[in-house]
């Protein structure tokens, strides 16, 4: 079982390293003289042999031994929650927090630097700070590895406050009447147990979206654009609705 888990981790690590180095299925097919469909199967972990893994690892400047060691180390010690000190440091710098979240999501810093026009020195300082905070490992060849599990949930006030200040206004500004606005809403009556199950469904949706983003990153032929997504639930305030129904007040007051 341990061998199988390490092998699975090796494939996952290899896929991430290839992605961070800019190797799409199309590029791999051209470089290795294989079809794009075969490259996609290899990236999905299908049909891989040690020789093929070594060839792919070489494209990232790694040997198969490096890949095995990093995969085994990466199975242990991934944080599922940040400390209060870590959240405070991230919340004090909006770019640092964005960079951290994108690294956790598998986006290489070089791509962030290109998309945002970040100077090399500024990126170096930010990566060094994330390393000091024990949030990433910096690896040979300019590679980075998150030390935090992607499924983490921010539970403390600093990062929640940052979201309140920086992200919430963007969602509040959405014109929900616009034809090109995509959203879904529902009103329901739930017990405490039902509300807890709904919270789990929201978290599962977040994981599904993460998986979709990874598949899209590996297979998309068109340019990609940054998106933000919020899934939320809360008890409804029925006071204004009651006033509107009874005529005691209007909905807008």
C-alpha positions in Angstrom: 0.0 0.0 0.0 2.8 2.4 0.8 4.5 1.8 -2.5 1.2 2.4 -4.3 0.6 5.6 -2.4 4.1 6.9 -3.2 3.6 6.0 -6.9 0.4 7.9 -7.0 2.0 10.8 -5.3 4.9 10.7 -7.9 2.5 11.0 -10.8 0.6 13.8 -9.1 3.9 15.6 -8.4 5.1 15.0 -11.9 1.9 16.4 -13.4 2.2 19.5 -11.1 5.9 20.1 -12.0 5.2 19.7 -15.7 2.4 22.2 -15.4 4.5 24.7 -13.5 7.2 24.4 -16.2 4.6 25.2 -18.9 4.4 21.7 -20.4 0.9 21.3 -21.9 -0.2 18.1 -23.5 0.3 19.6 -26.9 3.9 20.7 -26.1 4.7 17.3 -24.6 3.4 15.6 -27.8 5.6 17.8 -30.0 8.7 17.4 -27.7 8.4 13.6 -27.3 7.0 12.8 -30.8 3.8 11.3 -29.4 0.2 12.2 -30.1 -1.5 14.8 -27.9 -4.0 12.1 -26.8 -1.1 9.9 -25.6 0.4 12.9 -23.7 -3.0 13.4 -22.0 -3.1 9.8 -21.0 0.4 10.0 -19.5 -0.5 13.2 -17.6 -3.5 11.3 -16.2 -1.2 8.5 -15.0 -2.2 6.0 -17.6 0.3 3.9 -19.5 3.3 5.2 -17.6 6.4 3.1 -17.2 9.5 4.1 -15.2 11.2 5.0 -18.5 8.4 7.3 -19.5 8.3 8.9 -16.0 12.0 9.5 -16.2 11.6 11.1 -19.6 8.9 13.4 -18.3 10.8 14.2 -15.1 13.8 15.2 -17.2 11.7 17.9 -18.9 11.4 19.5 -15.4 15.1 19.2 -14.6 14.5 16.3 -12.2 15.6 12.7 -12.0 13.3 9.9 -11.0 15.1 9.7 -7.7 14.3 13.4 -7.0 10.7 12.8 -8.0 10.4 9.8 -5.6 12.0 11.6 -2.7 9.9 14.7 -3.1 6.7 12.7 -3.6 7.3 10.7 -0.4 8.1 13.9 1.6 5.1 15.6 0.2 2.8 12.9 1.7 3.6 14.0 5.2 3.2 17.1 7.1 0.9 19.1 4.9 -0.9 21.6 7.1 -4.7 21.5 7.0 -5.1 24.8 8.9 -2.9 27.9 9.2 -1.7 29.3 12.5 -3.0 32.7 13.6 0.4 34.2 13.0 0.5 32.9 9.4 -2.9 34.2 8.7 -2.0 37.6 10.1 1.1 37.9 7.9 -0.9 36.8 4.8 -3.7 39.2 5.6 -1.3 42.1 5.9 -0.3 41.9 2.2 -3.0 41.3 -0.4 -0.5 40.2 -3.1 1.2 37.8 -0.7 -2.1 36.2 0.2 -3.1 35.9 -3.5 0.3 34.4 -4.4 0.0 31.9 -1.6 -3.5 30.8 -2.7 -2.5 30.4 -6.3 0.6 28.3 -5.3 -1.6 26.1 -3.2 -3.8 25.8 -6.3 -0.9 24.7 -8.5 -0.2 27.9 -10.4 3.6 28.5 -10.8 4.9 31.9 -9.6 6.3 32.7 -13.0 2.7 32.6 -14.4 1.5 35.0 -11.7 4.4 37.3 -12.4 3.5 37.4 -16.1 -0.2 37.9 -15.5 0.2 40.7 -13.0 3.4 42.2 -14.3 5.3 41.6 -11.0 8.9 42.6 -11.0 11.4 39.8 -10.4 12.7 41.4 -7.2 9.2 41.8 -5.8 8.4 38.2 -6.6 11.6 37.0 -5.0 10.8 38.9 -1.8 7.3 37.5 -1.6 8.5 33.9 -2.2 11.1 34.4 0.5 8.5 35.6 2.9 6.2 32.6 2.2 9.2 30.3 2.8 10.0 32.0 6.1 6.4 31.5 7.1 6.7 27.8 6.4 4.0 27.9 3.8 6.1 26.8 0.8 9.3 25.0 0.0 11.6 26.4 -2.6 13.1 23.7 -4.8 15.9 23.5 -7.4 15.2 25.2 -10.7 13.0 27.9 -9.3 10.2 25.5 -8.4 8.0 25.8 -5.4 5.9 23.3 -3.4 3.1 24.2 -1.1 3.3 23.0 2.5 -0.4 23.4 2.9 -3.2 21.0 1.9 -5.4 22.5 -0.8 -8.5 21.6 1.1 -7.7 24.0 3.9 -10.5 26.3 5.1 -9.7 29.7 6.6 -11.3 29.7 10.0 -9.6 32.6 11.7 -10.4 36.3 11.5 -7.4 37.8 9.6 -8.0 36.1 6.3 -11.8 36.4 6.7 -11.3 40.1 7.2 -9.1 40.3 4.1 -11.9 38.6 2.1 -14.4 41.1 3.6 -12.3 44.0 2.5 -10.9 42.9 -0.9 -13.1 40.2 -2.4 -16.6 40.9 -1.0 -17.0 44.3 -2.8 -16.4 42.6 -6.2 -19.2 40.2 -5.6 -21.5 42.9 -4.2 -21.0 44.9 -7.4 -22.4 42.1 -9.6 -25.4 43.0 -11.6 -27.5 40.0 -11.1 -30.1 41.2 -13.6 -27.5 41.2 -16.4 -28.1 38.4 -19.0 -24.4 37.3 -18.9 -24.3 37.0 -15.1 -24.2 33.3 -14.1 -25.5 32.5 -10.6 -27.8 30.1 -8.8 -29.9 30.6 -5.7 -32.4 28.6 -3.7 -34.6 29.1 -0.7 -35.2 26.2 1.6 -36.1 25.3 5.2 -33.6 23.1 7.0 -32.9 21.6 10.3 -29.5 22.1 12.0 -28.5 18.7 10.5 -29.7 19.7 7.1 -27.8 23.0 7.3 -24.6 21.0 8.2 -25.1 18.8 5.2 -25.6 21.8 3.0 -22.3 23.2 4.3 -20.6 19.9 3.3 -22.1 20.1 -0.2 -20.7 23.6 -0.6 -17.2 22.4 0.4 -17.5 19.4 -2.0 -18.5 21.9 -4.7 -15.3 23.8 -4.0 -13.2 20.6 -4.4 -15.1 19.8 -7.7 -14.2 23.3 -9.0 -10.6 22.8 -8.1 -10.6 19.5 -10.0 -12.3 21.3 -13.0 -9.6 24.0 -13.0 -6.8 21.4 -13.0 -8.4 19.6 -16.0 -8.9 22.8 -17.8 -5.3 23.9 -17.2 -4.1 20.6 -18.7 -6.4 20.6 -21.7 -7.5 24.1 -22.6 -6.5 25.4 -26.0 -7.9 28.9 -25.5 -6.5 31.6 -23.2 -7.6 31.4 -19.6 -8.9 34.2 -17.4 -8.9 34.5 -13.7 -12.3 34.0 -12.0 -13.4 34.3 -8.4 -16.2 32.1 -7.0 -18.2 32.4 -3.8 -20.7 29.8 -2.5 -22.5 31.0 0.6 -25.4 30.1 2.9 -27.0 31.9 5.8 -30.3 32.0 7.7 -32.7 34.3 5.9 -33.8 37.5 7.6 -37.6 37.3 7.3 -38.4 40.6 9.0 -38.3 42.8 5.9 -40.3 40.1 4.0 -42.9 40.1 6.7 -43.2 43.9 6.6 -43.5 43.8 2.8 -46.3 41.2 3.0 -48.2 43.0 5.7 -47.7 46.4 4.1 -45.9 47.8 7.2 -42.9 48.6 5.1 -41.5 48.2 1.6 -38.7 45.8 0.7 -36.1 48.6 0.1 -36.5 50.4 3.4 
